[in-house]
Amino acid sequence: MRLFFFGTLQDPDLFALVIGRPMAALATRPATLLGRQSRKVKGESYPILVPHPDGRVDGLLVDGFTDVEMDRMQFFESDDYALQPVTVTLADGEPVEAQIYASTGALEDAGEPWHLEAWQ
């Protein structure tokens, strides 16, 4: 399965803890998701994506997960997130189909942008 990471799982250390192997063991590419913004979850330090007509979210496209790794990710994401198909764009402009862990609606937008560097 091909996933687009826009939040905390872009961090190599957290990724390795959750997945059980280093990020470098999988195929990764920078990618961009248009039409959304990454925002802080109210009362938390992690993000959700919210629709925005001029939105742009840079993240990481990752391929090659096993079923066990997908189970580990779903446990980490909890019932607050579910897989959703999206189209992301690679650096060369090529569109690619992927999945994201999108909010199920249980999480509230704090109204503030979320940035990986600030979270780290």
C-alpha positions as CSV (number, residue, x, y, z in Angstrom):
1,M,0.0,0.0,0.0
2,R,1.1,3.5,-0.8
3,L,0.6,6.1,1.9
4,F,1.1,9.9,2.1
5,F,2.4,11.0,5.5
6,F,1.7,14.6,6.4
7,G,2.2,14.5,10.2
8,T,4.3,13.0,12.9
9,L,5.0,9.8,11.0
10,Q,7.3,11.8,8.8
11,D,9.7,11.8,11.7
12,P,12.2,8.9,11.1
13,D,12.5,8.0,14.9
14,L,8.7,7.9,15.5
15,F,8.2,6.0,12.2
16,A,10.7,3.3,13.2
17,L,9.0,2.9,16.6
18,V,5.5,2.6,15.1
19,I,6.3,0.6,12.0
20,G,9.0,-1.6,13.5
21,R,11.7,-0.9,10.9
22,P,13.6,2.2,9.7
23,M,12.0,4.5,7.1
24,A,15.1,4.0,4.9
25,A,14.0,0.4,4.4
26,L,11.0,1.6,2.3
27,A,10.7,3.5,-0.9
28,T,10.1,7.2,0.0
29,R,9.5,10.3,-2.1
30,P,8.6,13.9,-1.3
31,A,5.0,14.7,-2.5
32,T,2.4,17.4,-2.2
33,L,-1.3,17.2,-1.5
34,L,-3.3,20.2,-2.8
35,G,-6.6,21.5,-1.5
36,R,-5.9,20.9,2.2
37,Q,-4.0,22.5,5.1
38,S,-2.3,20.8,8.0
39,R,-3.7,22.1,11.3
40,K,-3.1,21.3,15.0
41,V,-5.7,19.2,16.7
42,K,-7.3,21.1,19.6
43,G,-5.5,20.3,22.8
44,E,-3.0,18.0,21.1
45,S,0.4,18.3,19.4
46,Y,-0.4,16.4,16.2
47,P,-2.2,17.4,13.0
48,I,-5.3,16.9,11.0
49,L,-5.9,17.9,7.4
50,V,-8.7,20.4,6.7
51,P,-10.1,21.4,3.3
52,H,-8.8,24.7,1.9
53,P,-9.1,25.9,-1.7
54,D,-5.6,27.3,-1.8
55,G,-4.2,24.7,0.6
56,R,-0.9,22.8,0.1
57,V,0.6,20.1,2.3
58,D,4.1,18.9,1.7
59,G,4.7,15.4,2.9
60,L,6.2,12.0,2.2
61,L,5.0,9.3,-0.1
62,V,5.9,5.8,1.2
63,D,5.5,2.4,-0.5
64,G,6.0,-1.1,0.6
65,F,4.1,-1.8,3.9
66,T,3.3,-5.3,5.1
67,D,-0.1,-6.2,6.6
68,V,1.4,-6.3,10.0
69,E,2.9,-2.8,9.6
70,M,-0.5,-1.5,8.4
71,D,-2.1,-3.0,11.6
72,R,0.6,-1.2,13.7
73,M,-0.2,2.1,12.0
74,Q,-3.9,1.7,12.5
75,F,-3.3,1.1,16.2
76,F,-1.1,4.2,16.4
77,E,-3.7,6.3,14.5
78,S,-6.6,5.0,16.6
79,D,-10.2,5.3,15.6
80,D,-9.7,9.0,15.2
81,Y,-8.2,8.5,11.7
82,A,-9.2,6.2,8.8
83,L,-7.7,5.6,5.4
84,Q,-8.9,7.8,2.6
85,P,-7.8,7.8,-1.0
86,V,-6.1,11.0,-2.4
87,T,-4.1,12.1,-5.3
88,V,-0.7,13.7,-4.5
89,T,1.8,15.3,-6.8
90,L,5.5,14.3,-7.1
91,A,8.2,16.9,-7.6
92,D,8.2,16.4,-11.3
93,G,4.4,17.1,-11.4
94,E,3.3,13.5,-11.8
95,P,0.0,12.7,-10.0
96,V,0.1,9.6,-7.9
97,E,-2.8,7.8,-6.1
98,A,-2.2,7.2,-2.4
99,Q,-4.0,6.8,0.9
100,I,-3.9,9.2,3.9
101,Y,-5.0,8.7,7.5
102,A,-7.8,11.3,7.5
103,S,-9.7,12.5,10.6
104,T,-13.0,10.6,11.1
105,G,-14.5,13.8,12.5
106,A,-13.8,13.1,16.1
107,L,-10.9,15.6,16.3
108,E,-11.4,19.3,16.4
109,D,-9.3,21.8,14.5
110,A,-7.4,24.2,16.8
111,G,-7.3,26.8,14.0
112,E,-3.5,26.9,14.0
113,P,-1.1,25.6,11.3
114,W,0.9,22.5,12.2
115,H,4.5,22.2,11.1
116,L,6.7,19.1,11.5
117,E,9.8,21.1,12.5
118,A,8.0,22.8,15.3
119,W,6.6,19.5,16.5
120,Q,10.0,17.9,16.5
